[in-house]
Amino acid sequence: MPQSAEKVLDHAPLFREPEYRKMLAEKKRNFERPYPDRTVTDQREFTKTWHYREINLAREALVVNPAKACQPLGAVFAAAGFERTMSFVHGSQGCVAYYRSHLSRHFKEPSSAVSSSMTEDAAVFGGLKNMVDGLANTYKLYDPKMIAVSTTCMAEVIGDDLHGFIENAKDEGAVPHDFDVPFAHTPAFVGSHVDGYDSMVKGVLENFWKGEQRTVNPGSINIIPGFDGFCVGNNRELKRLLNLMGVSYTFIQDASDQFDTPSDGEFRMYDGGTKIEDVRAALNAEATVSLQQYNTRRTLEYCKAAGQSTVSFHYPLGVKATDEFLVKVSEISGREIPEAIRLERGRLVDAMADSQSWLHGKKYAIYGDPDFVYAVARFIMETGGEPTHCLATNGTPAWEAEMKKLLASSPLGNDAQVWASKDLWAMRSLLFTEPVDLLIGNSYGKYLERDTGTPLIRLMFPIFDRHHHHRFPLMGYQGGLRVLTTILDKIFDRLDRETMQVGVTDYSYDLRVGLEK
């Protein structure tokens, strides 16, 4: 064994050592009882055909690797965006461990959340006692300003009443009566993380706004970013743009600092987030603007019912999408778009023109959340590319119709196909039967890249196998430049790999070698 204190191997080279190769081969032979290699090969080849594609796309009773997560994950992320807020998930410990690890692995930061630790007895008799004890422990141990409660499958299946349980817990002294405990029912067996995010944000606003008198503050705007794995870079970039314009705004649910704490010798369980007093005052805003429509449908309905004007976008990425966002903000706030921002727009357009010969005609497959897929497809067409396959497992019929309208607006969308409610196993069939040049999504596309040979560009939550992408923006003109550069790097990296053989394929003169006498 090569493993020692002086030479500690990562798992990848370690498992290639002879001892591990032998162990894994014996495990496969003795315990997996595999089919003969020829049978496996034949079946694999069959799954690459048009015949199998039709069978695969007709599949209804089975989901294989969906491009989505469950509702409580969205609720935990939403809670992280409010000042000193502890996320309390009413359910089992294992579920909460999944949400915490998912966020921690993506952001490379601690993700704090607690559980009511429901077990078999709570599943039979209800989780009231777990709620009372859990809220008391959370309040005393973690010193939060607010506890945001969501649910898992177990609590929803047995029908636990969060409002009633929280009131009983307050009556028993678990937390003070005037302590804020917003809640959201987030059943994990329906919807997705974007629905859980929506319900949690709405729950927080309702906790502070319900029954309050509204006094309009003209020109003020609430910004709701939506579930966004790039919130660290995006929120800061958007604040920079809004500050340049001099807009009066409040970011509702700002997790940018919570998931980007510094290493300076101090542990921060809580950092940043929308201040509680700002959430209260946000009722008086003239308008609430959502950056991701499909992440905030219920929240926007509530804001509208509270008397605010509302407007929503689809992840403002690229030239036109950023234009629309800034123009609308200017219209609501009465603030002009300054010359500095106009120059940034021009630089993005210039960069796109500089690289047009490498981008025009490239075909893409895009998967992820509905707003993200819409935004990327729109930007791809701005660059002269063709968004051939657009897939959102949590896409709705309304999203599908909106996508088709977008794609019909340009000749570059003529051959595009929209796939709502499909998963990444369906995407595999699409890539084999109608190949594209590039694949855009999250880390789970790595398996599609290996299988189909389609280069993967990681721009969507979660990204586990690369570091620090979330620190850079995708939204705004600067974000568009970042996405443009990322796409071009992948194109040029592939070109380099294909022209690496000395004296045979190295015929590109992109680098010029100079000789001095």
DRENTOR-302443 format. One line per 5 residues: number of its first residue (from 1); their letters; for each residue z, x, y of C-alpha. Coordinates in steps of 0.2 Angstrom, whole numbers, plus 2048, in hexadecimal, padded with zeros to 3 digits. Last residue first. Layout:
NUM> a> Z:X:Y | ...
//
This chain:
517> kelgv> 755:863:8B7 | 75E:852:8B6 | 75A:845:8AA | 75D:832:8AD | 75F:825:8A0
512> rldys> 75B:814:8A5 | 764:805:89E | 75C:7F4:89D | 74D:7FD:894 | 74D:7F3:884
507> ydtvg> 744:7FB:876 | 754:7FF:86B | 74D:7F6:85C | 746:804:852 | 74B:815:859
502> vqmte> 75D:812:858 | 762:801:851 | 76C:7F8:85E | 760:7EC:865 | 767:7DC:85D
497> rdlrd> 779:7E0:860 | 774:7E4:873 | 76B:7D3:874 | 77A:7CA:86D | 785:7D2:87A
492> fikdl> 779:7CE:888 | 779:7BB:884 | 78C:7BB:882 | 78E:7C4:892 | 783:7B7:89A
487> ittlv> 78D:7A9:895 | 79D:7B1:89B | 795:7B5:8AC | 790:7A3:8AF | 7A1:79D:8AA
482> rlggq> 7A9:7A8:8B6 | 79D:7A4:8C4 | 7A0:792:8C1 | 7B3:795:8C3 | 7B0:79D:8D3
477> ygmlp> 7A5:78E:8D9 | 7B3:782:8D3 | 7BA:780:8C2 | 7BA:78D:8B4 | 7C8:797:8BB
472> frhhh> 7D0:7A7:8B3 | 7E1:7A8:8AC | 7DC:79D:89D | 7D1:7AB:896 | 7E1:7B6:894
467> hrdfi> 7DF:7BB:881 | 7D2:7B7:874 | 7D6:7B0:862 | 7E0:7A1:867 | 7D5:798:873
462> pfmlr> 7DA:786:873 | 7D4:77E:87E | 7C2:781:884 | 7B7:78F:88B | 7B4:79A:87C
457> ilptg> 7A2:79F:87A | 79C:79F:868 | 78C:7A8:862 | 783:79D:855 | 782:7A7:844
452> tdrel> 784:797:83A | 793:79A:830 | 79C:7A8:83A | 799:79F:84B | 79E:78E:843
447> ykgys> 7AE:796:83D | 7B1:79D:84E | 7AF:78C:856 | 7C1:789:853 | 7C5:794:861
442> ngill> 7BF:788:86E | 7AE:781:874 | 79D:788:879 | 78F:78C:86C | 780:796:871
437> dvpet> 76E:798:86C | 76B:788:863 | 766:783:851 | 761:771:84D | 764:76F:83A
432> fllsr> 771:77D:838 | 77A:77A:848 | 77A:767:846 | 781:768:835 | 78F:773:83B
427> mawld> 793:767:84A | 796:75A:83D | 7A4:765:836 | 7AA:768:847 | 7AE:755:84A
422> ksawv> 7A5:746:850 | 7AD:738:85A | 79F:738:867 | 78F:743:864 | 783:744:872
417> qadng> 771:74B:86F | 767:755:87B | 754:756:879 | 750:74F:88A | 75F:757:893
412> lpssa> 755:765:89B | 749:758:8A2 | 758:753:8AD | 761:743:8B1 | 760:73D:89F
407> llkkm> 76D:749:89B | 779:741:8A7 | 775:72F:8A2 | 778:734:88F | 789:73C:894
402> eaewa> 78E:72C:89C | 789:722:88D | 793:72D:881 | 7A2:72D:88D | 7A2:71A:88D
397> ptgnt> 7A0:71A:87A | 7B0:725:879 | 7B1:738:876 | 7C1:73E:86D | 7B6:748:861
392> alcht> 7AB:74E:86F | 79A:755:86B | 78B:75A:876 | 77D:762:86C | 76D:768:875
387> peggt> 774:76C:886 | 764:774:88C | 765:783:898 | 75E:785:8AA | 76E:78A:8B2
382> emifr> 771:779:8BA | 76E:772:8A8 | 77C:77C:8A2 | 787:777:8B0 | 785:764:8AB
377> avayv> 788:767:899 | 797:771:89D | 79F:763:8A8 | 79B:755:89B | 7A2:75F:88D
372> fdpdg> 7B2:763:897 | 7B4:751:89C | 7B3:74B:88A | 7BE:758:882 | 7B6:765:877
367> yiayk> 7A4:769:871 | 795:771:878 | 785:777:86E | 779:780:879 | 766:784:87B
362> kghlw> 760:792:886 | 750:78C:890 | 754:796:8A0 | 764:7A1:89F | 75D:7B3:89E
357> sqsda> 74F:7B0:8AB | 75B:7A7:8B6 | 767:7B5:8B8 | 765:7B9:8CA | 762:7A6:8CE
352> madvl> 773:7A2:8C6 | 77C:7B0:8D0 | 773:7AA:8E0 | 77A:798:8DD | 78B:79F:8DA
347> rgrel> 78A:7A9:8EA | 784:79A:8F4 | 793:790:8EE | 79F:79D:8F3 | 797:79E:905
342> riaep> 79A:78B:907 | 7AC:78E:902 | 7AE:79B:910 | 7A5:790:91C | 7B2:783:91C
337> iergs> 7B1:772:914 | 7B7:766:921 | 7C7:75C:920 | 7C8:749:922 | 7D3:748:912
332> iesvk> 7C9:73B:909 | 7B8:741:90E | 7BC:753:90C | 7C3:750:8FB | 7B3:746:8F6
327> vlfed> 7A8:754:8FC | 7B2:761:8F3 | 7B1:758:8E2 | 79F:754:8E4 | 79A:766:8E8
322> takvg> 7A5:76D:8DA | 79B:762:8CE | 78A:766:8D6 | 78D:779:8D5 | 797:77D:8C5
317> lpyhf> 7A7:776:8BD | 7B0:767:8C4 | 7B8:760:8B4 | 7B1:74F:8B3 | 7B6:746:8C3
312> svtsq> 7C1:738:8C8 | 7C5:72D:8D8 | 7D3:722:8DC | 7D9:719:8EC | 7EB:716:8EC
307> gaakc> 7F4:705:8EB | 800:707:8DD | 7F4:6FD:8D2 | 7E7:70B:8D5 | 7F4:718:8D0
302> yeltr> 7F7:70F:8C0 | 7E5:70D:8BC | 7E3:720:8C0 | 7F1:724:8B4 | 7E9:719:8A6
297> rtnyq> 7D8:722:8A7 | 7DF:734:8AA | 7D8:740:89D | 7C7:737:89C | 7C5:739:8AE
292> qlsvt> 7C8:74B:8B0 | 7CB:753:8C1 | 7D5:743:8C6 | 7D6:73F:8D9 | 7E4:734:8DF
287> aeanl> 7E2:72D:8F1 | 7EC:729:901 | 7FB:731:8FA | 80B:727:8FD | 810:727:8EA
282> aarvd> 80F:73A:8EA | 820:73A:8F3 | 829:737:8E3 | 81F:744:8DA | 822:750:8E8
277> eiktg> 834:74E:8E7 | 834:752:8D5 | 82A:762:8D8 | 81A:765:8CF | 81B:773:8C3
272> gdymr> 821:785:8C7 | 82B:78E:8B9 | 837:787:8AC | 83E:791:89D | 83C:7A1:8A8
267> fegds> 842:7B0:8A0 | 846:7BE:8AD | 841:7D1:8A9 | 832:7D1:8B4 | 824:7CB:8A8
262> ptdfq> 81C:7BD:8B2 | 81A:7AB:8AE | 809:7A4:8AB | 80A:794:8A1 | 818:78C:8AC
257> dsadq> 80F:793:8BB | 7FE:789:8B9 | 807:779:8B1 | 803:76E:8C0 | 806:75C:8BC
252> iftys> 802:752:8CC | 7FB:75F:8D8 | 7FF:759:8E9 | 7F3:75A:8F8 | 7F2:75B:90B
247> vgmln> 7E1:764:90D | 7DF:773:918 | 7CD:777:912 | 7D2:788:90D | 7E2:781:905
242> llrkl> 7D8:775:8FA | 7CC:784:8F4 | 7DB:78F:8F0 | 7E4:780:8E7 | 7D5:77E:8DD
237> ernng> 7D4:790:8D8 | 7E7:790:8D3 | 7E5:780:8C9 | 7D6:787:8C0 | 7DD:798:8BB
232> vcfgd> 7ED:792:8B4 | 7E6:781:8AF | 7DA:789:8A3 | 7E0:77F:893 | 7DE:76F:89D
227> fgpii> 7E5:75E:89A | 7E2:755:8AA | 7E1:75D:8BC | 7E9:74E:8C6 | 7E7:751:8D8
222> nisgp> 7F1:746:8E4 | 7E9:745:8F6 | 7F0:743:907 | 7E3:73D:915 | 7EE:72F:91C
217> nvtrq> 800:72F:915 | 802:71D:90F | 814:716:90E | 817:70F:8FD | 827:705:8F8
212> egkwf> 82F:70A:8E8 | 830:6FE:8D9 | 828:70A:8CD | 823:71A:8D5 | 82F:727:8CD
207> nelvg> 82F:722:8BB | 81D:71B:8BC | 817:72C:8C2 | 81F:734:8B3 | 819:727:8A6
202> kvmsd> 807:728:8AD | 808:73B:8AB | 80E:739:899 | 801:72C:895 | 7F2:736:89B
197> ygdvh> 7F8:746:892 | 7FA:73C:882 | 7E9:734:884 | 7E1:746:887 | 7EA:74C:878
192> sgvfa> 7E1:740:86D | 7E0:72D:869 | 7E8:726:859 | 7F3:72D:84C | 7FE:738:858
187> pthaf> 806:729:860 | 80B:72E:872 | 817:721:879 | 81B:728:88A | 82C:72C:893
182> pvdfd> 834:730:8A3 | 846:736:8A2 | 84C:738:8B4 | 85F:73A:8B6 | 867:72B:8C0
177> hpvag> 870:724:8B1 | 877:735:8AC | 872:73D:89C | 879:73A:88A | 887:72F:892
172> edkan> 886:721:885 | 87E:715:892 | 871:723:896 | 86D:724:883 | 86B:711:882
167> eifgh> 85F:711:891 | 855:71F:888 | 854:715:878 | 84F:705:880 | 841:70E:88A
162> lddgi> 83B:718:87B | 83A:709:86F | 839:710:85D | 82B:707:853 | 82D:70E:842
157> veamc> 81B:714:842 | 81D:71B:854 | 82C:725:851 | 824:72D:842 | 813:730:84A
152> ttsva> 81A:73A:858 | 822:735:869 | 824:73A:87B | 833:73D:886 | 833:747:897
147> imkpd> 844:74E:89C | 846:751:8AE | 850:75D:8B9 | 853:768:8A9 | 863:771:8A6
142> ylkyt> 85E:777:894 | 86E:776:88A | 877:767:892 | 869:75B:895 | 860:760:885
137> nalgd> 86F:75D:87B | 873:74C:882 | 861:747:881 | 860:74C:86E | 871:744:86A
132> vmnkl> 86B:733:871 | 85A:734:86A | 85F:739:859 | 86B:72B:859 | 85D:71F:85E
127> ggfva> 851:725:851 | 84E:717:846 | 857:712:835 | 84A:716:829 | 840:724:831
122> adetm> 851:72A:839 | 858:72C:827 | 848:736:822 | 849:743:830 | 847:742:843
117> sssva> 84B:752:84C | 84C:74A:85E | 841:759:863 | 840:766:871 | 832:76E:87B
112> sspek> 830:77F:883 | 820:788:882 | 822:79B:883 | 812:7A4:88A | 802:7AB:882
107> fhrsl> 7F9:79C:889 | 7EF:797:87A | 7FC:79D:86C | 80A:795:877 | 802:784:879
102> hsryy> 7FE:782:866 | 80F:789:861 | 818:77D:86C | 80E:76E:866 | 810:773:854
97> avcgq> 822:776:855 | 824:765:85C | 81D:75D:84D | 827:767:841 | 837:762:84A
92> sghvf> 835:750:846 | 833:742:853 | 838:73D:865 | 830:74B:86E | 83A:751:87D
87> smtre> 831:75B:88A | 83C:764:896 | 838:763:8A8 | 83E:770:8B5 | 830:76B:8C1
82> fgaaa> 821:762:8BA | 812:769:8B1 | 81A:76D:8A0 | 81C:75A:89E | 809:758:89D
77> fvagl> 807:765:890 | 814:75D:885 | 80B:74C:887 | 7FB:753:882 | 802:75A:873
72> pqcak> 80A:749:86F | 7F9:741:86F | 7F1:74B:861 | 7E4:759:861 | 7D1:759:864
67> apnvv> 7C1:761:85D | 7C3:75A:84C | 7C3:766:83D | 7BD:75A:82F | 7C0:747:832
62> laera> 7BE:73C:823 | 7BB:729:821 | 7AB:728:82C | 79E:734:826 | 78C:72F:82C
57> lnier> 78A:73F:834 | 78D:749:824 | 781:73F:81A | 773:741:826 | 777:753:828
52> yhwtk> 777:755:815 | 765:750:814 | 761:75B:824 | 767:76A:81A | 774:777:81D
47> tferq> 781:76E:811 | 775:771:803 | 776:784:805 | 789:783:803 | 787:779:7F4
42> dtvtr> 77B:785:7EC | 786:794:7F0 | 796:78B:7E9 | 78D:787:7D9 | 786:799:7D7
37> dpypr> 798:7A0:7DA | 79F:796:7CC | 7AC:789:7D1 | 7BD:78F:7D6 | 7CD:78C:7CC
32> efnrk> 7D8:78F:7DB | 7E7:795:7D2 | 7E2:7A2:7C6 | 7D1:7A8:7CD | 7D5:7A7:7DF
27> kealm> 7E6:7AE:7DD | 7DF:7BD:7D3 | 7D2:7C0:7E0 | 7E0:7C0:7EE | 7EB:7CC:7E5
22> kryep> 7DD:7D8:7E1 | 7D6:7D8:7F3 | 7E8:7DA:7F9 | 7EB:7EA:7EE | 7DA:7F1:7F2
17> erflp> 7DD:7F0:805 | 7D3:7E3:80F | 7E2:7D8:812 | 7EA:7E6:81C | 7DA:7E8:827
12> ahdlv> 7DC:7D6:82D | 7EE:7D4:82C | 7F2:7E2:839 | 7F7:7F2:832 | 808:7FB:835
7> keasq> 806:80E:833 | 816:817:837 | 822:80A:831 | 817:808:821 | 809:7FE:81A
2> pm> 7FB:807:811 | 800:800:800
//
